[in-house]
């Protein structure tokens, strides 16, 4: 769901997620918990580098 090569670690996806399903991994990149994600698409829409794709 998150392209780690594109993610710049800006945190915009973390702040917009309505169910707090996104956090930073040890490398400072976004990671999405698939058990919490409701696939609303908010993170995908807000990502400035298009690193997130919701299937």
C-alpha positions in Angstrom: 0.0 0.0 0.0 2.9 2.4 0.7 5.7 2.7 -1.8 8.7 3.1 0.6 10.8 4.5 -2.3 8.4 7.4 -2.8 7.4 8.1 0.8 9.1 11.3 2.1 7.9 10.8 5.7 5.9 14.1 5.7 3.2 12.7 8.0 0.2 14.2 6.0 -1.3 10.7 5.8 -0.9 10.1 9.5 -2.7 13.3 10.5 -5.7 12.7 8.1 -6.4 9.0 8.8 -9.7 8.8 10.6 -9.0 5.5 12.3 -5.3 6.0 13.2 -4.2 3.1 11.0 -0.9 4.8 9.8 2.3 5.2 11.7 6.0 5.7 10.9 8.3 2.6 10.6 11.9 2.6 11.9 13.0 4.3 8.7 10.7 7.2 9.1 8.4 6.0 6.3 4.6 5.6 6.5 3.2 2.1 7.3 -0.4 1.2 7.2 -2.0 -1.4 9.6 -4.2 -3.4 7.3 -6.3 -4.6 10.3 -7.3 -1.0 11.1 -7.5 0.5 7.6 -11.0 1.1 6.4 -9.8 1.9 2.8 -11.4 5.4 2.8 -8.7 6.8 0.5 -8.0 9.9 2.6 -4.3 9.1 2.9 -4.0 8.4 -0.9 -5.6 11.7 -1.7 -3.4 13.7 0.6 -0.1 12.2 -0.2 2.0 14.8 -2.0 4.2 12.3 -3.7 1.6 9.6 -4.6 3.3 7.0 -2.4 0.1 5.5 -1.2 -2.3 3.3 -3.3 -5.4 1.8 -1.8 -6.4 -1.4 -3.5 
